[in-house]
Amino acid sequence: MTSIDLNADLGEGFGRWTLTDDAGLLSVVTSANVACGFHAGDPATMRRVCELAAGHGVTIGAQVSYRDLAGFGRRAMEVPPAELAAEVAYQIGALEVFARAAGTRVAYVKPHGALYNRVVRDAGQAAAVVDGVLLAGGALPVLGLPGSRLLELAGRAGLPVVEEAFADRAYTDEGTLVPRGREGAVVWDPDAVVERSVELARSGTVTALSGARVPVRARSLCLHGDTPGAVELARRVRERLSAAGVRVVAFA
């Protein structure tokens, strides 16, 4: 039977401000990418999300990013590799404290936003992220875009790699994500997101913005938690996947 993991970005709040319905999404997804304080999140939020994830049996991953709270981690930044490696390790370590306190552990690492897109092609920044994962200790799996420099270098370093796809983001003909600043970069139609999820899981392809069918073989499917109606959409995706004969299970 075909299987796929469902992951979502969670804990994306700060202080009294909240963005994602963490409890609702944790009742649906199988993996949680938890913000570690650099683009969103704070200690109390990280602790709460780890406890909720543990209670639901959801796998916890560290969503590491550039230090950019004001820009939600989506602004381009220039960070020296040694500094970035240390910041990645710092974020993983911070989340690990709360994961262990909840009776579980950090099971993988996923970059966020501008860092995620940067390490698709930038070997220097990708190597820094890999160095940060190694510095944090253990051979944590790295979640990223198929064909990215990040996954290439992580694999060379002996880290498990996990390919990821996005049902609610538009793709280029090269299999990369259309930049958010371009029209049509985000797929807002819930029915389209549901059908694209099945297409990705069953055939390993996605319809690009140009209309071309592009191969995107992935073991994990990301559902953005900041999408309007995210919880209901996630439930629809999971139900449709199950109806299509796809087993939804965590990769880690």
C-alpha positions as CSV (number, residue, x, y, z in Angstrom):
1,M,0.0,0.0,0.0
2,T,1.2,3.5,-0.8
3,S,2.0,5.5,2.3
4,I,2.8,9.2,3.1
5,D,3.5,11.3,6.1
6,L,1.5,14.5,6.8
7,N,3.4,17.3,8.4
8,A,2.4,20.8,9.4
9,D,4.2,23.9,10.7
10,L,3.1,24.4,14.3
11,G,3.9,26.6,17.3
12,E,4.1,29.6,15.1
13,G,3.1,32.2,17.7
14,F,4.9,34.4,20.1
15,G,3.7,35.5,23.6
16,R,0.0,36.4,23.4
17,W,0.0,36.3,19.6
18,T,-1.0,33.0,18.0
19,L,-1.2,31.9,14.3
20,T,-1.8,28.2,14.1
21,D,-4.5,26.0,15.6
22,D,-2.0,23.6,17.1
23,A,-4.4,21.4,19.0
24,G,-6.7,21.0,15.9
25,L,-3.8,20.2,13.5
26,L,-2.2,17.7,15.9
27,S,-5.4,15.7,15.8
28,V,-4.8,15.2,12.0
29,V,-1.2,15.3,11.1
30,T,1.5,12.7,11.8
31,S,4.5,15.0,12.1
32,A,4.8,18.4,13.6
33,N,7.4,21.0,12.5
34,V,7.7,23.0,15.6
35,A,9.0,26.6,15.4
36,C,12.1,27.0,17.6
37,G,12.0,30.7,18.5
38,F,13.9,32.2,15.6
39,H,11.0,32.9,13.1
40,A,8.2,32.2,15.6
41,G,7.7,30.4,18.9
42,D,8.8,31.0,22.4
43,P,9.6,28.6,25.3
44,A,6.1,28.4,26.7
45,T,4.7,27.7,23.2
46,M,7.4,25.1,22.4
47,R,6.6,23.3,25.6
48,R,2.9,23.3,25.0
49,V,3.1,22.1,21.5
50,C,5.5,19.3,22.5
51,E,3.2,18.2,25.2
52,L,0.2,18.2,22.8
53,A,2.2,16.3,20.1
54,A,3.3,13.7,22.6
55,G,-0.3,13.3,23.7
56,H,-1.5,12.7,20.2
57,G,1.5,10.4,19.3
58,V,2.7,12.9,16.7
59,T,6.3,12.9,15.7
60,I,8.2,16.2,16.6
61,G,10.6,17.9,14.2
62,A,12.6,21.1,14.7
63,Q,11.7,23.8,12.2
64,V,14.9,25.8,12.1
65,S,15.2,29.2,10.5
66,Y,17.1,32.4,10.1
67,R,16.9,34.7,13.1
68,D,14.0,36.8,11.7
69,L,11.0,37.2,14.1
70,A,9.9,40.4,12.4
71,G,9.8,38.9,8.9
72,F,8.5,35.4,10.0
73,G,11.7,33.9,8.7
74,R,10.8,34.7,5.1
75,R,13.3,37.5,4.4
76,A,16.5,36.8,2.6
77,M,19.5,37.1,5.0
78,E,23.2,36.7,4.8
79,V,24.5,34.6,7.7
80,P,28.1,33.4,7.9
81,P,28.2,29.5,7.7
82,A,29.7,29.0,11.1
83,E,27.2,31.3,12.7
84,L,24.3,29.6,10.9
85,A,25.5,26.1,12.0
86,A,25.6,27.2,15.6
87,E,22.1,28.8,15.4
88,V,20.7,25.6,13.8
89,A,22.2,23.5,16.6
90,Y,20.9,26.0,19.2
91,Q,17.3,25.7,17.9
92,I,17.4,21.9,17.8
93,G,18.8,21.8,21.4
94,A,16.1,24.2,22.7
95,L,13.3,22.1,21.3
96,E,14.9,18.9,22.5
97,V,14.6,20.0,26.1
98,F,10.8,20.4,25.8
99,A,10.4,17.2,23.7
100,R,12.2,15.2,26.3
101,A,10.2,16.8,29.1
102,A,7.1,15.6,27.3
103,G,8.4,12.1,27.1
104,T,9.4,12.1,23.5
105,R,12.3,13.5,21.4
106,V,13.1,15.6,18.4
107,A,13.0,13.1,15.5
108,Y,14.0,15.2,12.4
109,V,14.9,18.7,11.2
110,K,13.3,20.9,8.6
111,P,14.4,24.4,7.6
112,H,11.7,27.1,7.3
113,G,10.9,29.9,4.9
114,A,13.8,31.8,3.3
115,L,16.3,29.3,4.7
116,Y,14.3,26.4,3.2
117,N,14.3,28.0,-0.2
118,R,18.0,29.1,0.0
119,V,19.3,25.6,0.7
120,V,17.7,24.3,-2.4
121,R,20.6,25.8,-4.5
122,D,23.1,27.4,-2.1
123,A,25.6,24.7,-1.2
124,G,27.3,26.9,1.5
125,Q,24.2,27.6,3.4
126,A,23.0,24.0,3.0
127,A,26.4,22.7,4.3
128,A,25.9,25.0,7.3
129,V,22.5,23.5,8.1
130,V,24.0,20.0,7.9
131,D,26.9,21.1,10.2
132,G,24.3,22.4,12.7
133,V,22.4,19.1,12.7
134,L,25.6,17.2,13.3
135,L,26.6,19.7,16.0
136,A,23.3,19.0,17.8
137,G,24.3,15.4,18.0
138,G,22.7,12.2,16.6
139,A,21.9,11.4,13.0
140,L,18.6,13.3,12.7
141,P,16.7,12.9,9.4
142,V,16.6,16.1,7.3
143,L,13.3,17.0,5.6
144,G,13.5,19.1,2.4
145,L,12.8,19.6,-1.3
146,P,13.7,16.7,-3.6
147,G,16.8,17.4,-5.6
148,S,18.0,20.2,-3.2
149,R,21.6,20.8,-2.2
150,L,20.5,20.3,1.4
151,L,19.4,16.7,0.9
152,E,22.4,16.0,-1.3
153,L,24.8,17.2,1.4
154,A,22.9,15.7,4.3
155,G,23.0,12.3,2.5
156,R,26.8,12.7,2.0
157,A,27.2,13.4,5.7
158,G,25.4,10.2,6.6
159,L,22.1,11.8,7.7
160,P,18.8,10.2,6.6
161,V,17.0,12.4,4.0
162,V,13.3,12.7,3.5
163,E,11.8,14.3,0.4
164,E,8.8,16.6,0.9
165,A,6.1,18.0,-1.3
166,F,3.5,20.8,-0.9
167,A,-0.1,20.5,-2.1
168,D,-0.9,24.1,-1.5
169,R,2.1,25.7,-3.2
170,A,2.7,26.2,-6.9
171,Y,5.6,24.4,-8.6
172,T,7.9,25.5,-11.5
173,D,8.6,23.1,-14.4
174,E,11.9,22.3,-12.6
175,G,10.2,21.0,-9.5
176,T,11.0,23.9,-7.3
177,L,8.4,26.1,-5.5
178,V,7.2,29.3,-7.2
179,P,8.4,32.2,-5.1
180,R,5.7,33.6,-2.8
181,G,5.9,37.0,-4.4
182,R,4.7,35.7,-7.7
183,E,1.0,35.5,-8.6
184,G,-0.4,32.0,-8.2
185,A,2.4,30.9,-5.8
186,V,-0.1,29.7,-3.3
187,V,-3.0,27.3,-4.1
188,W,-6.0,28.6,-2.2
189,D,-8.8,26.4,-3.6
190,P,-9.4,23.7,-1.0
191,D,-10.7,21.2,-3.6
192,A,-7.5,21.7,-5.6
193,V,-5.3,21.1,-2.6
194,V,-7.1,17.9,-1.8
195,E,-6.8,16.5,-5.3
196,R,-3.1,17.6,-5.6
197,S,-2.4,15.7,-2.3
198,V,-3.7,12.5,-3.8
199,E,-1.9,13.2,-7.1
200,L,1.4,13.6,-5.2
201,A,0.9,10.5,-3.0
202,R,-0.4,8.2,-5.7
203,S,1.6,9.2,-8.8
204,G,4.5,11.2,-7.5
205,T,3.7,14.1,-9.8
206,V,2.2,17.5,-9.4
207,T,0.7,19.9,-12.0
208,A,3.1,22.9,-12.3
209,L,1.9,26.5,-12.7
210,S,2.5,26.2,-16.4
211,G,0.1,23.2,-16.6
212,A,3.0,20.7,-17.1
213,R,3.1,17.4,-15.0
214,V,6.3,17.5,-12.9
215,P,7.7,14.5,-11.0
216,V,7.9,15.2,-7.3
217,R,8.5,12.0,-5.4
218,A,8.0,12.6,-1.7
219,R,7.6,10.7,1.6
220,S,6.0,13.6,3.4
221,L,3.4,16.1,2.5
222,C,3.3,19.6,4.1
223,L,0.0,21.2,5.1
224,H,0.6,24.9,6.0
225,G,-0.9,25.7,9.4
226,D,-1.4,29.4,8.6
227,T,-3.8,28.6,5.7
228,P,-7.4,29.8,6.4
229,G,-9.4,26.8,7.5
230,A,-6.2,24.7,7.9
231,V,-7.7,22.1,10.3
232,E,-10.7,21.3,8.2
233,L,-8.6,21.2,5.0
234,A,-6.1,18.9,6.7
235,R,-9.0,16.6,7.7
236,R,-10.3,16.5,4.2
237,V,-6.8,15.7,2.8
238,R,-6.3,12.9,5.2
239,E,-9.8,11.4,4.6
240,R,-9.3,11.7,0.8
241,L,-5.9,10.0,1.0
242,S,-7.3,7.1,3.0
243,A,-10.2,6.8,0.6
244,A,-7.7,6.6,-2.3
245,G,-5.9,3.7,-0.6
246,V,-3.0,5.8,0.8
247,R,-1.8,4.9,4.3
248,V,-1.0,8.1,6.4
249,V,1.9,7.4,8.7
250,A,4.8,9.3,10.1
251,F,8.1,8.7,8.3
252,A,10.2,8.9,11.5
